[in-house]
Structure formats: C-alpha cells, structure tokens
Amino acid sequence: MAPPLHDLTRYLLAAGGTTNPDGVDAHLLYVEDDSLRLKLWTGTRFRDEETIAEDIRPGSTASYVVNGTIRTIVCISSVNVIRALKYHEEDEEWVEDESIPGHTVHPNGHITAGVDAEQRLRVAFQGLTGRLVILDENWAETALPADPIIGTPLFTVLWKASFEVCYVSKDRRIHMIANSSDKVMIDHALTEHLKRMVILPNQSGELGVLGLTEKDVILQVVMEEGRGMSKQVGEVIDGKFQLMGEMMITGNAFSLAFKILNM
C-alpha cells in the first residue's frame, strides 16, 4: 500500500490531529472508551501515547491546533459540551482552559478548529439546534448562515487568506462558508454520508475532498473539467486501506494536509 494512502487512512480514522511541516509524522487524537488519547504516528508505527482528557463523548471528533508556541486541543465532553486544553511547556502537561463558557454541541455534531489569517484561534462546531457555530479567540460564538445536515463532518481551511468552514449541506453538496459568504465548493450531490473528510489541493491549486463514509469506504469528491464528481477509491478493512480504484492524488497526504491548513 502506498504511504500516502496508509497515512490518509490513519488521518481519517482519527478523531483529529495535526501534522508536522515535514510531513513525516503526525500527532493524532483518538477517543478510546471515554478518554481522549494523543498518539504520535511516525509513518510506520505509533509511539509517545498519552491521555489528554477523560469523560469524552464516544465516537466524537476533536482538533489539535498549533499556533506558534501555543498548542490547543478542543474536544467534546460526555455531556456534549466543548472543552479546551492548552499545553504548558514548563510543566509539560495539558491544562484545562477554565475560561471557556458552556458551548453545547449537537449530540451527533462534530467539532473542528484552525487559525485564521491573523493567527487567531477559531473553533467551529454544530450546535444543539443543528446550526453551524464559530468561536473566536475569546470563546464568543457567532452562528453561521449555513444549512448543514445533522452530523455533517467539518473541516477548516485557510483558503486565499479567508478562514473557511467546510461542511455537507442539506442539498447534499459540500459547501464552504466564511462569515456570511456561503458557497458550493464542489457541485456534486453526495449519495453516501461522510463521517470524516479532509480537504486537499490538487496540482492545479483546486480543492478536493477525501472522505470516509459510514460504510468505511474512502470517497474522493473533485471537480473535473468543470463538473463535480465522486468515486470510491478504497475501503478500510480492520483499520487498513484496501485500494478499489485509481487514486487521483500524489505526494504525502500529511504534507498536503499541512499545506492546505497553512495557506
């Protein structure tokens, strides 16, 4: 199995994580039982595992953001409330951020985070009513004028200096939204539900999607010759990727993920 597909599978099966600039390894988050675990993936194996938090919602997502020397993890508690932890270098431990108010996530909702063009932390999640909500660096919330499906996967990108939240709309298309500007990213109606997705650029500088369906199939959604399309490229069996077709992506998946997260 090609390394990009192997790494991509690890990325999609994780609750969240962050990549190193060299694209060689990544810190991935996993929810195991009710605990959030951080694991270093070296490209061939896991090492340096640690428990970040307990009382986490099973099956939920999380996000790891590195902003200069500041490292932040956001996750969803067992009662669907957002938690944030920051790493203290001197004490070498993750400490709960007690300043965050009680923001409630939909029971089937997800969370994602990133850094905007001004290097400020932004957190996006699906709220209790199903609306998409974004939090600023002071944890103040703003509802976005989006119409997502319940349980939509979420992914943030800094695209052409604009901080965008990517999601699946009720029209079954993948959208991206920044403030009040909502647009279709790929004009193709999905027939399968995505539970995870990652947004990657192609060699032409256009955005594409690689997602994991509820049936553990890897689905690629792209624009080709002005037309949106999707194809099954593989499936996950016992945690390993099995190729089903031609993969229209080259290079290390972690390197590409780092590139899109830092544009």
Long-range contacts (C-beta under 8 A, 24 or more apart in sequence): 1-240, 1-241, 1-243, 2-247, 3-43, 3-252, 4-247, 4-249, 4-250, 4-251, 4-252, 4-253, 5-234, 5-241, 5-243, 5-247, 5-253, 6-43, 6-240, 6-241, 7-41, 7-43, 7-252, 7-253, 7-254, 8-198, 8-210, 8-218, 8-241, 8-253, 9-218, 9-236, 9-239, 9-240, 9-241, 10-41, 11-198, 11-253, 11-254, 11-257, 12-196, 12-197, 12-198, 12-210, 12-211, 12-212, 12-218, 12-236, 13-196, 13-212, 13-236, 13-239, 15-60, 15-61, 15-62, 15-75, 16-61, 16-62, 16-63, 16-64, 16-112, 17-64, 18-64, 18-65, 18-66, 19-254, 19-255, 19-257, 19-258, 19-261, 20-254, 20-258, 21-258, 22-255, 23-252, 23-254, 23-255, 23-256, 23-258, 24-254, 25-254, 26-254, 27-64, 29-62, 29-63, 29-64, 29-73, 29-75, 31-56, 31-57, 31-58, 31-59, 31-60, 31-62, 31-75, 33-58, 34-58, 34-78, 36-62, 36-73, 36-75, 38-64, 38-73, 52-85, 52-94, 53-83, 53-85, 53-94, 53-96, 60-105, 60-110, 60-111, 61-110, 61-111, 61-112, 61-154, 61-196, 62-111, 63-111, 63-112, 63-113, 63-114, 63-123, 65-113, 65-114, 65-115, 65-121, 67-115, 67-119, 67-121, 68-119, 72-97, 72-113, 72-121, 74-111, 74-113, 74-123, 75-111, 76-105, 76-109, 76-111, 76-125, 80-104, 80-105, 80-106, 80-107, 80-109, 80-128, 81-105, 82-111, 82-123, 82-125, 82-135, 84-123, 84-139, 99-139, 100-139, 101-139, 103-127, 103-133, 103-135, 103-139, 103-141, 104-128, 106-130, 106-150, 106-151, 108-150, 108-151, 109-150, 109-151, 110-151, 110-152, 110-153, 110-154, 111-154, 112-154, 112-155, 112-156, 112-165, 113-156, 114-156, 114-157, 114-158, 114-163, 114-261, 115-158, 115-163, 116-158, 116-163, 117-158, 117-161, 117-162, 117-163, 122-156, 122-163, 124-154, 124-156, 124-165, 125-154, 126-150, 126-151, 126-152, 126-154, 132-165, 132-167, 132-177, 134-165, 144-177, 144-179, 144-182, 145-177, 145-180, 145-182, 146-175, 146-177, 146-182, 147-171, 148-175, 149-193, 151-193, 151-195, 152-194, 153-194, 153-195, 153-196, 153-197, 153-211, 155-197, 155-198, 155-199, 156-261, 157-199, 157-207, 157-260, 157-261, 157-263, 158-261, 158-262, 158-263, 159-207, 159-260, 159-263, 160-263, 166-197, 166-199, 166-209, 168-194, 173-228, 174-209, 174-221, 176-207, 185-209, 186-221, 186-222, 186-223, 186-228, 187-223, 187-227, 187-228, 188-221, 188-227, 188-228, 188-229, 188-230, 190-219, 190-221, 190-230, 191-230, 192-217, 192-219, 194-219, 198-253, 198-257, 199-260, 200-249, 200-253, 200-256, 200-257, 200-260, 201-256, 201-259, 201-260, 201-263, 202-248, 202-249, 203-250, 207-260, 208-248, 208-249, 210-249, 212-236, 217-244, 218-244, 220-247, 220-248, 220-249, 222-248
